[in-house]
Amino acid sequence: MSKLVKVELGRFDYDFVGEFKFFKPGTDGKIRRPSVLVRLTDDEGYQGWGQAVPTPTWTYETPETVETTIANYLAEAIIGMNPKDVPAIHDRMNHTIYPAFSIGQPLAKAAIDIACYDLVGKRMNQPIAALLGQYKPISLQLSWTINSMDMAVVAAQLEEGQQRGYRNFNFKVGPPQTETFDLNLAKEIKTFSPDGFLWADANTGYTMDSALEIVPKLADIGVDVIESPLSPYQIRGYQALRRQGALPIFMDEGIIMDAVVEEFIALEMLDGITVKTARSAGIWQSQKIIRLAKERGIALLGSGLTDPDISLSASLHLFAWAGIDKPCALNGPQFLGSTLIENGLEQQGDMIQVPQGPGLGIEMKPVAETYLTLIKEI
């Protein structure tokens, strides 16, 4: 039986290309995508890489809280455990950082979860998707993100996406944009891509009244789904939108723990779930959510948190196993201008190959090790 003997931790911020409202310039005027790296080593020398992708304006975890949570709590909790026993790893983490309404510190736990799967996949010489139980070499289709309050910039973003081979678009709606702007934006995108899958994402920005007013108008334009129109605790608002039936209602924020998702389904709040590996404490918990959705006839979309290479690879394996067939809003390749991997991710146009090598299926650059610090060792 393998056991974990070393936990290493580090910080790496990726160069950012373009604009995205959740990422702000630093003091030097440059935008970066922060991440926290984890590397686990077992007693036979096998290693697995994981990554947390916090953003303070998007998730309640920050890079600093992820680092201290892993360094001061989770590393001690998992050392000596069998990385193959992922349920036991999660149980130990959840007894160390206890869940409340949802999983405590899910992004920090996702980094350890992903590293465990990567390590075990390398030990067994299988890609993660095969470990999950169903895999054949496939590519997933990606969606291009439109995010600007300037219609001239929107036009440029659409042209860039098309030039890079993208045919489907997700776009941000809701405050601080006005309803008029949101509707004009939807019309612009529909005109540009009349046959594309159009995915409006409000990031919980609407009120119940404003959502009930605008969602039918978005449907009339030809938008296919509305994601996270309201905060997940606005139960009556979600129920009202479902009764209205103008568009399929997908929830993103709030989709973290299967027990909570089960309540959302029972309360008839949603038609679909947007799966985010990084936000749902990693692959194991995301699998539980996906199985639940399929059992209850709930539709699935795949998305991310502008995931860089390591976290992105984990999502590709999970979404391949899940059989998600709609374009995935994994926009790391769109916005990130640096990488820590040598190879493993192949993309042609809007189609990205699910890595086929062992574990995550990616090869880290030697420089990645220089960002790591030893946290715990036995």
C-alpha positions as CSV (number, residue, x, y, z in Angstrom):
1,M,0.0,0.0,0.0
2,S,1.3,3.4,-1.0
3,K,1.5,6.2,1.5
4,L,2.2,9.9,1.2
5,V,5.5,10.9,2.7
6,K,6.0,14.5,1.4
7,V,3.9,17.5,0.8
8,E,5.3,20.5,-1.1
9,L,3.6,23.8,-1.7
10,G,4.2,26.9,-3.9
11,R,2.7,30.0,-5.5
12,F,2.8,30.7,-9.2
13,D,0.9,33.6,-11.0
14,Y,0.3,33.2,-14.7
15,D,0.5,36.1,-17.2
16,F,-2.9,37.3,-18.4
17,V,-3.9,38.3,-21.9
18,G,-6.8,40.6,-22.5
19,E,-9.5,41.8,-20.0
20,F,-11.8,39.9,-17.7
21,K,-13.7,41.6,-14.9
22,F,-12.7,39.1,-12.2
23,F,-9.0,39.8,-12.6
24,K,-7.6,43.3,-11.7
25,P,-4.2,44.8,-12.5
26,G,-1.6,44.7,-9.8
27,T,0.5,47.6,-8.6
28,D,2.7,47.2,-11.7
29,G,-0.4,47.6,-13.9
30,K,-0.2,44.0,-15.1
31,I,-3.0,41.4,-14.8
32,R,-2.0,37.9,-13.5
33,R,-3.9,34.7,-12.7
34,P,-2.8,33.5,-9.2
35,S,-2.5,29.8,-8.4
36,V,-1.2,27.6,-5.6
37,L,0.8,24.5,-6.5
38,V,0.9,21.3,-4.6
39,R,3.1,18.3,-5.1
40,L,2.6,15.0,-3.2
41,T,5.2,12.2,-3.1
42,D,4.6,8.7,-2.0
43,D,7.0,6.2,-0.3
44,E,8.0,4.7,-3.7
45,G,8.9,8.1,-5.2
46,Y,5.8,8.6,-7.3
47,Q,4.7,12.2,-7.5
48,G,1.4,14.0,-8.2
49,W,0.8,17.6,-9.0
50,G,-2.3,19.6,-8.0
51,Q,-3.3,23.2,-8.2
52,A,-5.8,25.6,-6.5
53,V,-7.0,28.6,-8.5
54,P,-8.4,31.2,-6.1
55,T,-9.5,34.7,-7.1
56,P,-10.8,37.0,-4.4
57,T,-13.3,38.7,-6.6
58,W,-14.7,35.3,-7.7
59,T,-14.3,32.9,-4.8
60,Y,-14.1,33.5,-1.0
61,E,-10.7,31.8,-0.9
62,T,-7.6,33.9,-1.6
63,P,-4.1,32.6,-2.6
64,E,-3.0,33.4,0.9
65,T,-5.8,31.4,2.6
66,V,-5.2,28.4,0.3
67,E,-1.5,28.4,1.2
68,T,-2.1,28.7,5.0
69,T,-4.9,26.1,5.0
70,I,-2.7,23.6,3.2
71,A,0.5,24.4,5.1
72,N,-1.0,24.6,8.6
73,Y,-3.8,22.1,8.4
74,L,-4.3,19.8,5.4
75,A,-0.7,18.7,4.9
76,E,-0.5,17.4,8.5
77,A,-3.9,15.7,8.0
78,I,-3.1,13.7,4.9
79,I,0.6,12.8,5.5
80,G,1.0,9.0,5.8
81,M,-2.4,8.3,4.0
82,N,-2.9,6.2,0.9
83,P,-3.4,8.5,-2.0
84,K,-5.5,5.9,-3.8
85,D,-8.1,6.1,-1.0
86,V,-9.5,9.5,-2.1
87,P,-12.7,9.2,-0.1
88,A,-10.6,8.7,3.1
89,I,-8.4,11.7,2.1
90,H,-11.5,13.9,1.7
91,D,-13.0,12.6,5.0
92,R,-9.8,13.5,6.8
93,M,-9.6,16.9,5.2
94,N,-13.3,17.6,6.0
95,H,-12.7,16.7,9.7
96,T,-9.7,19.1,9.7
97,I,-11.5,22.0,7.9
98,Y,-15.1,21.2,8.6
99,P,-17.9,21.8,6.1
100,A,-20.7,24.3,7.0
101,F,-23.5,25.0,4.5
102,S,-20.9,23.8,1.9
103,I,-17.4,22.3,1.9
104,G,-14.9,24.3,3.9
105,Q,-12.0,25.7,1.8
106,P,-13.0,23.7,-1.4
107,L,-10.3,25.2,-3.6
108,A,-7.5,24.2,-1.2
109,K,-8.9,20.7,-1.0
110,A,-9.1,20.5,-4.8
111,A,-5.4,21.0,-5.1
112,I,-4.7,17.9,-2.9
113,D,-7.5,15.9,-4.6
114,I,-6.0,16.5,-8.1
115,A,-2.5,15.7,-6.9
116,C,-3.7,12.4,-5.5
117,Y,-5.4,11.4,-8.8
118,D,-2.2,12.4,-10.7
119,L,0.0,10.4,-8.4
120,V,-2.2,7.3,-8.6
121,G,-2.6,7.5,-12.3
122,K,1.2,7.6,-12.7
123,R,1.6,4.6,-10.4
124,M,-1.0,2.6,-12.4
125,N,0.2,4.0,-15.8
126,Q,-3.3,5.2,-16.6
127,P,-4.8,8.6,-17.4
128,I,-7.2,10.0,-14.8
129,A,-10.2,9.6,-17.0
130,A,-9.5,5.8,-17.2
131,L,-9.2,5.7,-13.4
132,L,-12.6,7.2,-13.1
133,G,-14.0,4.3,-15.1
134,Q,-14.7,5.3,-18.6
135,Y,-12.3,6.7,-21.1
136,K,-11.4,6.7,-24.8
137,P,-9.2,9.3,-26.5
138,I,-11.4,12.2,-27.3
139,S,-11.4,16.0,-27.7
140,L,-13.7,18.4,-26.0
141,Q,-15.1,21.5,-27.6
142,L,-14.5,24.8,-25.9
143,S,-16.6,28.0,-25.7
144,W,-15.1,31.5,-26.2
145,T,-15.8,34.0,-23.4
146,I,-17.1,37.5,-24.3
147,N,-16.6,40.0,-21.5
148,S,-16.7,43.7,-22.0
149,M,-18.9,46.7,-21.5
150,D,-17.6,48.3,-24.7
151,M,-19.4,47.0,-27.8
152,A,-16.3,47.8,-30.0
153,V,-14.3,45.5,-27.7
154,V,-17.0,42.9,-27.9
155,A,-16.8,43.0,-31.7
156,A,-13.0,42.5,-31.5
157,Q,-13.4,39.6,-29.1
158,L,-15.9,37.9,-31.4
159,E,-13.6,38.3,-34.4
160,E,-10.6,36.9,-32.4
161,G,-12.6,33.9,-31.2
162,Q,-13.7,33.2,-34.7
163,Q,-10.2,33.6,-36.1
164,R,-9.0,31.1,-33.5
165,G,-11.6,28.5,-34.6
166,Y,-14.3,29.0,-31.9
167,R,-17.9,28.6,-32.9
168,N,-19.7,28.9,-29.6
169,F,-19.8,31.7,-27.1
170,N,-20.4,32.4,-23.4
171,F,-20.9,35.9,-22.3
172,K,-21.3,38.0,-19.1
173,V,-24.6,39.7,-18.3
174,G,-25.9,41.5,-15.3
175,P,-24.8,44.5,-13.2
176,P,-22.9,46.8,-13.7
177,Q,-24.3,46.3,-17.2
178,T,-27.8,47.6,-17.9
179,E,-30.6,45.5,-19.3
180,T,-30.4,47.4,-22.6
181,F,-26.7,46.6,-22.9
182,D,-27.3,42.9,-22.0
183,L,-30.0,42.6,-24.7
184,N,-27.9,44.4,-27.3
185,L,-24.9,42.2,-26.4
186,A,-27.0,39.0,-26.9
187,K,-28.3,40.3,-30.3
188,E,-24.7,41.1,-31.4
189,I,-23.5,37.6,-30.5
190,K,-26.5,35.9,-32.0
191,T,-26.1,37.8,-35.3
192,F,-22.3,36.9,-35.3
193,S,-22.9,33.2,-34.5
194,P,-26.5,32.3,-35.5
195,D,-25.8,28.6,-35.2
196,G,-23.6,28.7,-32.1
197,F,-24.4,27.6,-28.5
198,L,-25.0,30.9,-26.7
199,W,-24.6,30.8,-22.9
200,A,-25.5,33.9,-20.8
201,D,-23.8,34.0,-17.4
202,A,-25.0,36.5,-14.8
203,N,-22.6,35.4,-12.0
204,T,-25.5,35.9,-9.5
205,G,-25.9,39.6,-10.5
206,Y,-29.7,39.9,-11.1
207,T,-32.5,40.4,-8.6
208,M,-35.5,38.1,-8.9
209,D,-37.5,40.9,-10.6
210,S,-34.9,41.8,-13.1
211,A,-34.2,38.2,-13.9
212,L,-37.9,37.4,-14.5
213,E,-38.0,40.4,-16.8
214,I,-34.9,39.9,-18.9
215,V,-34.7,36.1,-19.2
216,P,-37.7,35.8,-21.6
217,K,-36.1,38.6,-23.7
218,L,-32.8,36.7,-23.9
219,A,-34.8,33.6,-25.0
220,D,-36.5,35.5,-27.7
221,I,-33.1,36.6,-29.1
222,G,-31.9,33.0,-29.2
223,V,-29.8,32.5,-26.1
224,D,-29.7,28.8,-25.2
225,V,-29.2,28.9,-21.4
226,I,-28.9,31.3,-18.5
227,E,-26.4,30.5,-15.8
228,S,-26.5,31.8,-12.2
229,P,-29.0,34.6,-12.6
230,L,-29.3,34.8,-8.8
231,S,-27.3,34.0,-5.7
232,P,-27.9,30.4,-4.8
233,Y,-29.6,31.3,-1.5
234,Q,-32.4,33.0,-3.4
235,I,-34.5,29.9,-3.5
236,R,-37.9,31.5,-4.3
237,G,-36.3,33.4,-7.2
238,Y,-34.9,30.3,-8.8
239,Q,-38.2,28.5,-8.3
240,A,-40.0,31.4,-10.0
241,L,-37.6,31.4,-13.0
242,R,-38.1,27.6,-13.4
243,R,-41.9,28.1,-13.3
244,Q,-41.6,30.9,-15.9
245,G,-39.8,28.4,-18.2
246,A,-38.3,30.9,-20.6
247,L,-34.8,29.4,-20.6
248,P,-33.1,26.4,-18.9
249,I,-31.8,27.7,-15.6
250,F,-28.3,26.5,-14.7
251,M,-26.6,27.1,-11.4
252,D,-22.8,27.6,-11.0
253,E,-22.1,29.4,-7.8
254,G,-23.5,27.2,-5.1
255,I,-22.6,23.9,-6.8
256,I,-19.9,22.7,-4.5
257,M,-21.2,19.7,-2.4
258,D,-23.5,16.9,-3.5
259,A,-25.7,17.1,-0.4
260,V,-26.4,20.8,-1.0
261,V,-27.0,20.1,-4.7
262,E,-29.5,17.4,-3.8
263,E,-31.5,20.1,-1.9
264,F,-31.4,22.5,-4.8
265,I,-32.8,19.7,-7.0
266,A,-35.5,18.8,-4.5
267,L,-36.6,22.4,-4.2
268,E,-37.0,22.6,-8.0
269,M,-34.6,25.5,-8.4
270,L,-32.7,24.4,-11.5
271,D,-32.7,22.7,-14.8
272,G,-29.0,22.2,-15.1
273,I,-25.7,22.3,-13.2
274,T,-22.4,23.8,-14.3
275,V,-19.6,21.6,-13.1
276,K,-16.4,23.3,-11.9
277,T,-13.7,20.9,-10.7
278,A,-11.7,23.6,-9.0
279,R,-14.7,24.9,-7.0
280,S,-16.1,21.5,-5.9
281,A,-13.1,20.4,-3.9
282,G,-11.7,18.5,-6.9
283,I,-12.5,15.4,-8.9
284,W,-14.0,13.1,-6.3
285,Q,-16.7,15.5,-5.1
286,S,-17.4,16.6,-8.6
287,Q,-18.0,13.0,-9.6
288,K,-20.6,12.7,-6.8
289,I,-22.4,15.8,-8.1
290,I,-22.3,14.6,-11.7
291,R,-23.7,11.1,-10.7
292,L,-26.5,12.8,-8.7
293,A,-27.4,15.1,-11.7
294,K,-27.6,12.2,-14.1
295,E,-29.7,10.1,-11.7
296,R,-32.2,13.1,-11.4
297,G,-32.2,14.0,-15.1
298,I,-30.4,17.3,-14.6
299,A,-28.5,18.7,-17.5
300,L,-24.7,19.3,-17.3
301,L,-22.4,22.0,-18.5
302,G,-18.6,22.1,-17.9
303,S,-16.8,25.3,-16.9
304,G,-13.9,26.5,-14.9
305,L,-12.2,29.4,-13.1
306,T,-9.9,30.5,-15.9
307,D,-7.9,27.4,-15.0
308,P,-4.2,27.1,-15.9
309,D,-2.5,24.0,-17.2
310,I,-2.7,21.7,-14.1
311,S,-6.3,22.5,-13.0
312,L,-7.4,22.6,-16.7
313,S,-6.1,19.1,-17.3
314,A,-8.0,17.8,-14.3
315,S,-11.2,19.3,-15.7
316,L,-10.6,17.8,-19.2
317,H,-10.3,14.3,-17.7
318,L,-13.4,14.8,-15.5
319,F,-15.6,16.2,-18.3
320,A,-14.5,13.4,-20.6
321,W,-15.6,10.8,-18.1
322,A,-18.9,12.7,-17.5
323,G,-19.6,12.7,-21.2
324,I,-20.3,16.4,-21.3
325,D,-21.1,17.2,-25.0
326,K,-21.9,20.9,-24.9
327,P,-19.0,23.4,-25.5
328,C,-17.1,23.8,-22.2
329,A,-16.4,27.3,-20.8
330,L,-12.7,26.5,-20.0
331,N,-11.2,29.8,-21.0
332,G,-7.6,29.3,-19.6
333,P,-6.3,28.8,-23.2
334,Q,-8.0,32.1,-24.1
335,F,-6.7,34.3,-21.4
336,L,-3.5,32.9,-20.0
337,G,-0.1,33.7,-21.6
338,S,2.2,31.5,-19.7
339,T,2.4,27.8,-18.7
340,L,4.3,25.4,-16.4
341,I,4.0,22.4,-18.6
342,E,6.2,21.1,-21.4
343,N,3.5,19.2,-23.3
344,G,0.3,17.3,-22.8
345,L,-2.4,19.8,-24.0
346,E,-3.1,19.8,-27.7
347,Q,-5.6,22.2,-29.2
348,Q,-6.8,22.7,-32.7
349,G,-9.3,25.5,-33.1
350,D,-11.9,25.1,-30.4
351,M,-11.2,21.4,-29.9
352,I,-8.8,20.4,-27.1
353,Q,-7.5,16.9,-26.7
354,V,-8.0,15.1,-23.3
355,P,-4.4,14.2,-22.3
356,Q,-3.7,10.6,-22.8
357,G,-0.5,10.1,-20.7
358,P,-0.5,8.7,-17.1
359,G,-2.2,10.7,-14.4
360,L,-3.0,14.2,-15.6
361,G,-1.1,13.4,-18.8
362,I,1.1,16.5,-18.7
363,E,4.8,17.0,-18.3
364,M,5.9,19.8,-15.9
365,K,8.7,22.1,-16.9
366,P,11.8,21.8,-14.6
367,V,11.3,25.4,-13.5
368,A,8.1,24.4,-11.8
369,E,10.0,22.7,-9.0
370,T,11.7,26.1,-8.1
371,Y,8.4,27.4,-6.9
372,L,7.9,24.6,-4.3
373,T,8.7,24.6,-0.6
374,L,8.7,21.5,1.6
375,I,5.8,21.7,4.0
376,K,5.6,18.2,5.6
377,E,7.7,15.1,5.3
378,I,8.0,11.7,7.1
